[in-house]
């Protein structure tokens, strides 16, 4: 691994559906507005560190603005 790769951090790879989700939703999304499939994608994006869930468990908050 090159030093440049270590400094810039690991890349997060997204599927086409996940990329579309990130591009179409704003920085804050109410979980109640999402379909069942979108909730599943949101859960995966939380695991990948792209989004986090608010303290009241009602809102999805974007953590990373860039996608790779």
C-alpha positions as CSV (number, residue, x, y, z in Angstrom):
1,X,0.0,0.0,0.0
2,X,1.3,3.5,-0.9
3,X,1.6,6.3,1.6
4,X,-0.8,8.4,-0.5
5,X,-3.5,5.7,-0.1
6,X,-3.0,5.7,3.7
7,X,-3.3,9.4,4.0
8,X,-6.4,9.8,1.8
9,X,-8.1,7.0,3.7
10,X,-9.9,3.9,2.4
11,X,-12.3,4.3,-0.5
12,X,-15.9,3.3,0.1
13,X,-17.4,1.5,-2.8
14,X,-21.1,1.7,-3.4
15,X,-23.5,-0.3,-5.6
16,X,-25.4,1.6,-8.3
17,X,-28.5,1.6,-6.2
18,X,-26.7,2.9,-3.2
19,X,-25.1,5.7,-5.3
20,X,-28.5,6.6,-6.6
21,X,-29.9,6.7,-3.1
22,X,-27.1,9.0,-1.9
23,X,-27.5,11.3,-4.9
24,X,-31.3,11.6,-4.7
25,X,-31.7,12.1,-0.9
26,X,-30.8,15.3,1.0
27,X,-28.4,15.5,3.9
28,X,-31.3,14.6,6.3
29,X,-34.0,12.1,5.5
30,X,-36.9,11.0,7.7
31,X,-36.9,7.2,8.0
32,X,-40.7,7.2,7.9
33,X,-40.6,8.5,4.3
34,X,-38.5,5.6,3.0
35,X,-39.8,2.4,1.4
36,X,-38.8,-1.0,2.7
37,X,-36.1,-1.4,0.0
38,X,-34.8,2.1,0.8
39,X,-34.7,1.3,4.5
40,X,-32.6,-1.8,3.6
41,X,-30.2,0.4,1.6
42,X,-30.1,3.0,4.3
43,X,-29.1,0.3,6.8
44,X,-26.2,-0.7,4.5
45,X,-25.1,2.9,4.1
46,X,-25.0,3.4,7.8
47,X,-22.8,0.3,8.1
48,X,-20.5,1.7,5.5
49,X,-20.3,5.1,7.3
50,X,-22.0,7.2,4.7
51,X,-25.0,8.0,6.9
52,X,-25.7,7.9,10.7
53,X,-29.0,7.7,12.5
54,X,-30.1,10.6,14.8
55,X,-30.4,10.2,18.5
56,X,-34.2,9.9,18.3
57,X,-33.9,7.1,15.7
58,X,-36.2,9.1,13.3
59,X,-33.7,10.7,10.9
60,X,-31.0,9.6,8.6
61,X,-28.0,12.1,8.5
62,X,-25.4,12.1,5.7
63,X,-21.9,12.0,7.1
64,X,-19.9,11.9,3.9
65,X,-20.5,14.2,0.9
66,X,-18.2,12.4,-1.6
67,X,-18.7,9.0,-3.0
68,X,-16.1,6.9,-4.7
